Amino acid sequence: MTRPITAGVDGSQESLAALGWAAREAVRRGTPLRVVHAWRFQPREVVDAGDRDTQERWVRDSVAEAVRTVTERHPELEVSTDVREGDPVATLLAAAADAETLVLGSRGRAAVVGFLLGSVGQQVIAGTTSPVVLVRAGDRATAEAAGREIVVGQQGEPEDSADVLGFAFETAAARGATVRAVRAWTLPPVFAYSPASLKMLDEAGGLEPYEKKALAESLKPWRERFPGVPVVEHVEMGSAGQVLLSVAGGAQLMVVGRRARRTAVGARIGSVAHGVLHHADCPVAVVPHR
């Protein structure tokens, strides 16, 4: 069974842009589109609204209108809807579990909105095993035109970023786009070098050649699997978040990985993903490491 691309909608302009992004991607990949909305009954003493049945009818009508806009634009697209009353985090995590990709709206240079007020967004991104794409209200199909790159961050060993690179190359192949693979590096303290690492650095000819070789090795299997996808290898000294943002101006999509961890104050998705989500103008895909 083909897994759908799933869009979470809540009536906001951000979520409608996310729905448009998800629909275009579903058409490109030949997958169905699933539209999910989580709602909560608002008692009359809280908001001047009708009873539970009335509120649910309003919600379903709103979702149906959003879906109608998509089906008029993409009549060939198979679309299903899932409107349920319940906890937003649980609803989105359940939807993501069955999805190829979960697509949500995000507010520019601020917290993710809609379903994702407060800590909800971090919980969803940190808790799902599927890629999550965050889309801003201003996103348009023209941003996906040929010539704009899929920018992907690579770090660590080849296996550390396999899922992230795989998502980037698959997306680029579907769009006829170029992949710009970015590996950022910084000077570690001297005591971080072990005899083995010093030997590898010496064999590579220094730090920068070592980083370039590491990136090339990570890209090799994906170049072989997607020979038609042009690739630009970008190695630069600096923090990963800053280097990625420095090349984001020419991107139609930014792809980053995340290793979620939990602390006493909740879920954390990592500083690189966090920084890119808040400051990149293009849509951002956050891909979990296995």
N, C-alpha and C positions, 0 to 999 in steps of 0.2 A: 504494500500500500504506500502510495506517495505521500510523504509528510507535507503539510501545507506551510506556506509562509503565513504567519499570524500577526495581525495588527490589533493593538489595543486602542480603542477609541473611547473618548469621554465628552465629545462635543467641542473641545477646545480647538483652536486653529492649529496648534502643534500636532494634536492627534490626527486631524484631518490631513495634514501634510504627510504624517507617517503612513496613513492609509493609502494615500496616493503613491508614495514610495514603494510600499509593500505590493500594491497592485501591479505596478510596472515591473517589479522584480519577479513576481509570480508569472507574468506573461513571458518574460525573457526566459525563465527557467522551465516553463511548461508545467508549473505546479498549481494546485488549487490555492485559493486565498480564504483564510478564516478570519472573521472579524469578531473580536471579543469585547464585551462591555460588562464591567462590574458596577452594581449600584447598591445604594443603601437607602432604606426607607427613612424619610425625614418626617418626624411627628409634626403635627400642625402647630404645636407650641414653639417649635424651632424655626419652621419656615411656613409661609402662607401657601400651602399646597394642598392637593386633594388627598384622598385616602390611599392606601397601598396600591389598590388596583389602578387608580388613576395615575399615580406616579409611575407605575410599571408601564402603563400604556404610553405615557409621554416618552419614557426611555426607549421603548421599542420603536416608536415612531421616529425618534431622532436617529437611531441606528439605521433604520430602514432608509431614511433619507440620505444618509451618508453612503450607504451601500449602493443606492440607486445612482448616485453620481458616478461611482466607480464602474458599475455595470453598463451605463450609457457610454462611457469612454472606452471600455474594454468588453464588448459584448461576448467575446469568446471565452472570457475568464469564468471559471467555476468558483462561485462564492458561497460560503456558508456563514451563518451568524450564531453566536453563542452569547445570549444576554442572561445574566444570572445575578441574583441578589446574594451578596456575600463579601467576605474580606478581600480587598484589592490584591494584597500580596499573594494570598493563597490562590486566588483566581488566576493571576498572571503566571505564577509558577506552574500551576496545573496546565495552563494553555501552552506554556513554553515546552513542557515535557514531551508533548506530541508534535512540536513544530520543528520545521527545518530552521527557521529563524523567527524570532519575536521582534516586532518593530513597534517602537513607542515614540511619542512626541517628547521633545525637550525644549526648555526655554533657554535662549541664548545667554551665555555667561552667567548662569544662575542655576538654581536647583531644578531637577527634572519635575515637570508638573503633571497635572491630570491625576492619573492613578498614583503618581509617584511623589506626592507631597511628603516633605520631611524625609524620614529614613526609608520610606517604602521603596524608592528607586534603588538605593544601595542594596536593600534586601533582595529585590528581584534580580538585579544584575549579579550579585554575589551568590545567590542561591540556585540559579538555573544552570543546567548543563548544556543549554543551547546558546548559540550566538544571539546577542541582543543589539539591534541597531537603533540609535537615537537620532531623531530627525527634527529639525527646527521648522518653525512656521513659514519661513521664507523659502523653503526648499522648492525647487521647480524641476521639471523634466529636462529643461535646457541645460541644467548643470551636469547632466550625464552625457553631454555631447562628446563625440570623439575628440581626443586630444587632451582631455583632463584625466589625470592619473588616479589609480588606486594606490594610496600610500599605506604601507604596512610596516609596523615595527618588528624587528627581529632582535632577539637577545639570547644569550646562553648557547647551549649546544643545539644541534639540529633537532633533536627530539623535543626540546623545550618549546619550540615555536612551530611545530608541524601543523597543528590545528589552525593556528593563526595564518600561516602562509597558505595553507590549503584553502581557507575561506577567501583570501585575497585573490588567489589565482583563479578559482572557480568563478568568482564575481567578474574578474577582468575578462575571462574567456567568454562569459555570457554577454558582456557589453562591448567587446572588441577594444578594450582599454589596455593601457600600459600599466605595469606594476612598478612602483618605485619602492624598493626594499631598503629600509633605513636601519642601520646599526650604529648606535651612539656609544661612545666609550669615554671613560675618564681615567686619569692617572691614579692608580691605587697607591696606598701607602707602601713604602718599601718592605715593611714586615709582612705584607700580604703575599709576597712572592715565595713560593716553595722552590726547592731545587729543580723539581720537575717542570714547573711553570717557567722558570728562568731558561731552562734548556729549550722549551718550545718557542719561547720568544726569540732566543738566539737563532734557532733554526729558521724562524719566519723572517728574520731580519729587522725586528723591532716591533713596537706596539701597533702602529698603524697597519703595516703589512699583515701582522697577525690577525687584526680585526677584519681586514678585507678578506683574508683567507677563510676565516670562520663564517663570514656572511656567504661567501661563494659556495662553501660546502653545504650550508643549510639550504641554499637555493637550488642546488644541483638536481635533486629528485623532482622538484616542481617544474624546473625548466624542461626536464625530459618528459614529464607527464603532460605539460601544456606547451609544446614547442611553438605554437602560433602566438603566444602571449609575449610581447616585447617587455624586457626587464631593464630597469635602471638600478644599478647597485650604488647605494649612497652610504658612505662611512664618514662619520664626522665626530670630532671630539666635542663633548658637552653632555649635559643631562639628557636623558632619552625624551622626556616631555618637551623640553625646549627645542631640541633638534627636530622632532616630529612637527611641532607647530610652525617651525621656520619654513617648512616645505608644504604646509597645508594650503597655501594660497592657490596652488594649481591642482588641488585634489577634488575629485567628485565623491570620494569616500575615504575615510581614514579607518584603518583596521588595527586594533591593539589587542593584546592578550591580557588576561588577568588571572591571578591566583588569589582567590578570596580567602580572607582570614577573619576570624571573629575575635573581638576584644570585649572588655567589660562594658563598652558603650555601644556595641552593635557590630554590624558587618562592615568590613573595609574591602575596597576593591583594588587598592594599590594606587600609589601616587601618580604613576604615568597615566593610567586610564582615567583617574579622577581629573587630572589637569587637562587632558585632551578633551574630555567631555564638556568641561566648563568653558574652554576657550577656542576650540576649532569651529569654524563657520560651516563646514561641510558636515553631512551625516557621519556618525561614528559608529563602527561595529566593535563591540566588546566580545571577544571570543574566549571562552574558558579553556584553561589548560587541563588536559586529562591527567 
